[in-house]
């Protein structure tokens, strides 16, 4: 359907409609042929007819054919309205406004182009009843609401992943803080031991020197571990902050999507009908209360 500037999907849709119109046209022609054949079988039994008899037969045939043609023209116009209704309903779900140039319906150049396409597509094919292989339209109440629901599910999944990541970072940060506290406690204990050793008699100076060497080595190792822990803690803190910011952004997106979904749902027919029913029930309850107050005894 490149001649009409349509894509492959719309190409198939137009061909199906042309096949349907071609089938209906063939049925109508057979109906008209049947009208003439019925006249031949029922009235043309004599060899000669008067002018009045011929006029009467032609008037009857005209009435029958006129009725059949008019009925089919009305049916065709109503069928076209149903087709337009499907297209407009799909467009309205996406808040689109379609326009049609009625003058183009009498464009002889385009009409002849479509006639050529029909002859090219259906030439040599039988004119039997078509077998339409069309997919059903998506439910009208879905449309944008369904897409919003999918987006909410995606954002919710991402939100859950960020929460798990945040929990993991918090656990790692807690572990680093615990290691830092433990190392500081060990360092304090070792320093206390060193001071105790320095306060002992001189004859144990060798042990003190050895202990000081070990203490120096332990102190260097602890300082190294503390620096590493501080670096890891800073990294985890930055990662934790970034994760929290991302989590807030996702939660904000989720809230916006839920508000949009609620707005879409409030525009559906089911919501409006439910709202009308609730308003009606509230009015009935108010009326019953007013009627009950008439029968309640005065205090």
N, C-alpha and C positions, 0 to 999 in steps of 0.2 A: 504494500500500500504506500510505496514511496511516492507515487504520483500525488497523493493527498497530503504528504508530509507527516505521516503517522509512524509511531514506533511499532515494533513487532507485536506487542501485546494488544494495542489498539487495532492493529491490522487484523488480528484474529477476531476481535469483537465485531468489527465492521463486516467482515466476511460472514460471520454467523447471522448477523441481522439481515444482510442481503440474501442469504440462503433462506431465512425465515420468510422474508417478503416475497421472494420468488415462489416459494411453496404456496403461500396464501394467494398469490396472483393466479397461479395455475388452478387452484381450487375454484376461484371466482369465475374464471373462463369456462370451466366445466359446468358450473351452475348455469351460466348464460346459454351455453350450448344445450343444456338440458331443457331450458325453457322453450327454445325453438323446436327441439325434438318432440317435446310433449304436445306442442301445437300441431306438428305434422301428424303425430299418431292419433290425436283425439279429434281434430277438426277437418283435416284434409282427406276425407273419405269419399267425397263426391268428385265427379269429373268437371262439373261446372259450378261457378259461384257467382252470385250477384255482387254488384258494387257494395251494397250495404253489408253483405255477409263478409266480404273481404275487409271492409273498413272495421267491422266489429271484431274480427279476429286480430287485426293489427292493433286496435286499441287495447284489447285484452293483453296481447303480447307486450305492448309498450308499458302497461301498468306493472306487469310481472317483472320485466327487466329493470324498469326504473326502481322498483322496490328493492330488488336484489343489489343493484349497483349502489343505491343510496345507503343501504344497510352496511355494505362493505366499506364504503368511503367513511362512514361514521366510525366503524370499528377500527379502521386504519388510523384515523386521527386520534382516537382514544388510546390506541396502542403506542403511538408516538409520544403522547403525553406521559404514559407510564414509563417509557424509556427515559424521557427527560427527567422525570421525578427521581429515578434511581441515581442519575448523575448529579442532580442538584443536592440530594440528601447526602451523598458521599462528600460533596464539596463543602456543605454547611458544617459537617463535623470537623473540618479543618479551618472553619471561619473564612471560607473563600466565597466570592460572589462571581458566578459565571454570567457571561453575557452572550447573547445570540443575535446575529445580524439577519433579521428575517428577510431582507432584500436578497440575500445570497441564495435563498431557496428557489429563486427564479433565474439564477445565473445559468444560461443555456450552455455556456462553455463547460462549467463544472458538471452539469447534468449529463452532457455528452461524454465527459471524461469518466464519470461513474458508470455510464452505460458500456463504455469500452472495457472498463475493468470487469464488469459483470460478465460480459461475453467472453473475455479472456479467461476468467477464473472458472466459469461454469459451462463452457462450451463442451458439448459431447458428453456431459454428465446427466444421468437420469434425474427426472424431476420428482422423485418419490419423496416421502415424508422425511425431513432432515432429522438426523440424530445429533442433538446438541450436546456437546461435551464442555459445558461451562462450569466453572467453579462458582460456588455460592458466595454471595457477598458477605463480608464480615458483619457481625451484628452491629447495628447502627448505634447502640448504646456504648459500644467499646471505643473504637477510634482513638482519640487523644487520651482518653482515660486509661486505656490499656497501655499505651506507651508511657504515660506517667507512672503507672504501677510498676512497669518494668524498670524505670529509672529509679524509683524508690527502692526496689529490691536490690538494684546494683549498689546504690549509695549505702543501704543498710549493710550489705555484705562487706563493703570497704570499711564502714564504720566498725564492724565487729573485728575485722583484721587489725585495724589501728588500735582498738582496745586491747587485743591480745599482745600486740607489739609493745604497747605502753606498759602492760603488766609485766612483760618479760624484762623491759628496761628497768622498771622499778625494782624487780627482784635482784637484777645484777647490781644496781646501785646500792641496794641494801647490803649485799654480800661484800662489796668493796668497802663500805663504811665499817662493817664488822671486822674485816681484815685489818683495816687501818687502826681501829680501836685495839685489836689484839696485838698488833705490832707495837703500838705506843705503850701498851701495858707491859709487854716483854722488855721493851727498852728501859722502862722505868725500873723494873725488877733488876735488870742487869746493872743499871747505874747504882742502885741501892747496894747490890752485892759488892760492887767495886769500892764504894765508899766504906763498907764494912771491912773489906780486905785491907784497904789503906790504913785503917785505924788499928790493925793488929800489930804484935811485936815485930822487931826488925828481923829476927831469925827466920821469918817466913817471907823475906823479901823476894826470894825466887818464885814462890807461888804467886805473890802479888804481881810480879812482872809478867809471869805467864798469863795470869788472869787478865791483866791489863791488855796484853796482846790479843787474847781471845775477845775481850770486850771491844777493842778497837775494830776487830774484824766483824763482830756481830753488829756493832754500831753502823759501820759502813754498809753492811748488807741491809740493815733495817732502813737506813736513809735512802738506799737505792730502791727498796720496795715501796717506801713511802712516796718517793717521787713518781714511781710507776703507778702507784695507786691513785695519786693526785691527778696524774695525766688521764688515767682511765676514768676517774670520777668526773673530770671536766668534760671528757668526750661523751660519757653517759648522760651528764647533765644537759649538754647541748642537744644530744639525740632525743632526750626526754622532752625538752622544750619544743623542738621541731615537731615531735609526734603529737604533743598536746595541741599545738597550733593547727596541725593538719586535721586532728580530731574535731576541733571546734569548727573548722571550715566544712568538714563533711556533715557534721550535725546541723550546721546552718543550711547547707544544700538540702539535706533531708527534710528539714522543717519547711523550707520553701516549696519542695516538691509535694509534701503532704498538704500544704495550703492550696496549691494549684489543683491537686486531686480533689480536695473538698469543694473547691470552686466549681470544677467540672461536674462533680456529682450533683451539686445543688442546681445545676442547669438541666439535669436529665428529667425525663417525664416521670420516672418512678419517684424521684424525690419530691417533685411538685405535687404529684397525686397524694403521697404520704402526708405532705404538709397540709394539703386541703382536708384530708381525713382527720388529722389531729385537730385542726381548727374547728371542724364540724363537731367533733367529739367534745371539745372544750366548751363550745356553745351549748351543747346538749346538757353537759354537767352543770353549767351555770344556770340553765333554765330549770333543771331539776332542783337545784339548791333554792332558787327563788320560790318554787312551788312548795318545797318542804317547809320553808320558813312560814308560809301561810298557815300551816297546820300545827306548828310547834306552839305549845302553851307559853304564855308570857311568864317571865320569872317574877 
